[in-house]
Amino acid sequence: MRASITTMTMALCCTMMFASGCAKKELVREDTPPTEVAVVTPTPVPPPAPIPPAPVPPETPKEAHVVKETPPVIEEIATLTEDETASKLFQTIYFEFDSYTLSEPARDSLAKNAVAIKKNKGLKIQIQGNCDERGSDAYNLALGEKRAKAAYDYLLSLGAPSTQILVLSYGKERPVDPGHNDAAWAKNRRDDFVVLK
């Protein structure tokens, strides 16, 4: 009996395995139309909007692009008008201690002063020589005159007319800086250019 139960159980298992292992065939009825499969088409992505071109600045005349050379400063000195002062037109020059030798910066300033004198033909200029406080009155008056004369001679060599230039020495009588140190003395060793009215 046990053998028959075992045999039956085995037969039953085999049948179940066989039945579950085979694919079931679906029955389709002839009268049923085939199921339609909806085809989904992707929505096209619009291309990115074009970037508007950068605004073009309006064209400027070709003359605006031309770089004009600036004339040397010496040529830019204008004529003196009634409301201007001599300090705007003429440059003061400075000297080393106990010297009336013209330095390179002094020569450059005198070149500009010469142009201003030549452009203002009716103008009379006085070159005033000055010294610092050291030394005697007589010595400084003589040194101030040598300083003014050195500037005068250089202006004449640059073509400034002698009829427009006078020379005067104040020695140490008119200091610009009343101090008693090197910085003050350096400011006082000078030639001033004064327009005579």
C-alpha positions in Angstrom: 0.0 0.0 0.0 2.8 2.3 0.8 4.3 1.6 -2.6 1.1 2.5 -4.3 0.8 5.8 -2.4 4.3 6.6 -3.3 3.7 5.7 -6.9 0.6 7.8 -7.0 2.2 10.7 -5.3 5.0 10.6 -7.8 2.6 10.3 -10.8 0.7 13.3 -9.4 3.9 15.4 -9.0 5.0 14.5 -12.5 1.7 15.5 -13.9 1.8 18.8 -12.1 5.3 19.5 -13.2 4.4 18.7 -16.8 1.3 20.8 -16.6 3.1 23.8 -15.1 6.1 23.6 -17.4 4.3 24.0 -20.6 3.2 27.5 -21.8 -0.4 28.0 -22.0 -1.8 28.9 -25.4 -4.2 31.8 -25.2 -7.3 31.4 -27.0 -8.2 34.4 -29.2 -11.6 34.6 -30.5 -11.9 35.2 -34.2 -14.7 37.8 -33.9 -12.7 40.1 -31.5 -10.7 42.8 -33.3 -7.0 42.9 -32.3 -6.2 45.3 -29.5 -4.7 48.5 -30.7 -1.6 49.6 -29.1 -1.3 53.3 -28.6 1.9 54.6 -30.0 3.1 57.6 -28.0 5.3 59.9 -30.0 7.5 62.2 -28.0 6.7 65.8 -28.1 9.4 67.6 -30.0 11.5 69.9 -27.9 11.6 73.4 -29.5 15.1 74.5 -30.3 16.5 77.2 -28.0 15.5 80.7 -28.8 18.3 82.5 -30.8 20.4 84.9 -28.8 19.9 88.4 -30.1 23.1 89.9 -31.4 24.8 92.5 -29.2 23.8 96.0 -30.1 26.3 97.6 -32.4 27.3 101.1 -31.4 26.6 103.7 -34.0 29.5 104.3 -36.3 31.6 107.3 -35.4 33.2 109.4 -38.1 36.6 108.3 -39.1 38.1 111.5 -37.8 37.3 110.4 -34.2 39.5 107.4 -34.6 42.5 109.5 -35.6 44.9 110.0 -32.7 46.2 113.5 -33.0 49.7 114.1 -31.7 49.8 116.6 -28.9 52.2 119.4 -29.6 55.0 119.9 -27.1 54.0 121.9 -24.0 56.2 124.7 -25.2 53.9 125.3 -28.2 50.8 125.3 -26.1 51.6 128.6 -24.2 48.9 131.1 -25.2 49.1 134.8 -25.2 48.4 136.7 -22.0 44.9 138.1 -21.6 43.9 140.9 -19.3 42.5 138.6 -16.6 45.5 136.3 -16.4 48.5 136.8 -14.1 52.1 136.3 -14.9 52.3 133.3 -12.6 50.2 131.4 -15.0 52.3 132.4 -18.0 55.9 132.3 -16.6 57.7 129.7 -14.6 60.0 130.5 -11.7 63.5 128.9 -11.9 65.6 127.8 -8.9 69.4 127.7 -8.2 71.8 125.6 -6.1 73.4 127.2 -3.0 75.9 130.0 -3.9 75.4 129.4 -7.6 74.0 131.1 -10.6 74.5 128.2 -13.0 71.3 127.2 -14.8 70.2 123.6 -14.1 68.4 121.4 -16.7 65.0 122.0 -15.2 65.7 125.8 -15.2 66.6 125.7 -18.9 63.4 123.8 -19.7 61.4 126.4 -17.8 63.3 129.3 -19.5 62.5 127.7 -22.9 58.8 127.9 -22.1 59.2 131.4 -20.8 60.9 132.5 -24.1 58.0 131.2 -26.1 55.6 133.2 -23.9 57.7 136.4 -24.3 57.8 136.0 -28.1 54.1 135.4 -28.3 53.3 138.5 -26.2 55.2 141.1 -28.2 53.9 144.2 -26.2 54.8 142.6 -22.8 57.6 143.8 -20.6 59.1 141.2 -18.3 61.3 141.8 -15.2 63.5 139.0 -14.1 64.0 139.3 -10.3 67.0 137.5 -8.9 66.7 136.3 -5.3 68.9 134.6 -2.7 68.4 132.8 0.7 69.2 134.6 4.0 72.8 133.4 4.3 75.6 135.8 3.4 75.8 139.6 3.6 73.4 142.0 1.9 76.0 143.2 -0.6 77.0 139.6 -1.5 73.4 138.5 -2.0 72.5 141.5 -4.1 75.4 140.7 -6.4 74.5 137.0 -6.6 70.8 137.8 -7.3 71.9 140.0 -10.2 74.1 137.2 -11.6 71.1 134.8 -11.4 68.8 137.2 -13.2 71.5 137.9 -15.8 72.1 134.2 -16.4 68.3 133.8 -17.2 68.3 136.9 -19.3 71.3 135.7 -21.4 69.7 132.3 -21.9 66.3 133.9 -23.0 68.2 136.0 -25.6 69.9 132.9 -26.9 66.4 131.4 -27.5 65.3 134.4 -29.5 63.5 136.4 -26.9 63.8 140.1 -27.7 66.0 142.1 -25.3 63.6 145.1 -25.5 61.0 143.1 -23.5 63.2 141.9 -20.7 64.7 143.8 -17.7 66.9 142.5 -14.9 66.7 143.3 -11.1 68.2 141.8 -8.0 66.5 141.7 -4.6 69.2 139.7 -2.9 67.8 138.2 0.3 65.1 141.0 0.8 62.1 139.0 -0.5 62.0 135.4 0.8 59.1 133.2 -0.3 59.6 131.0 2.7 60.6 132.7 6.0 61.9 129.4 7.4 65.6 129.0 8.5 66.3 125.5 7.0 67.3 123.9 3.8 63.8 123.5 2.5 63.0 127.2 2.9 66.4 128.3 1.5 65.9 126.1 -1.6 62.6 128.0 -2.3 64.3 131.4 -1.9 67.2 130.8 -4.3 65.2 131.7 -7.4 64.4 134.0 -10.4 60.9 135.3 -10.6 59.4 136.6 -13.8 57.1 139.6 -13.3 55.0 141.3 -15.9 55.4 145.0 -15.8 52.3 147.1 -16.4 
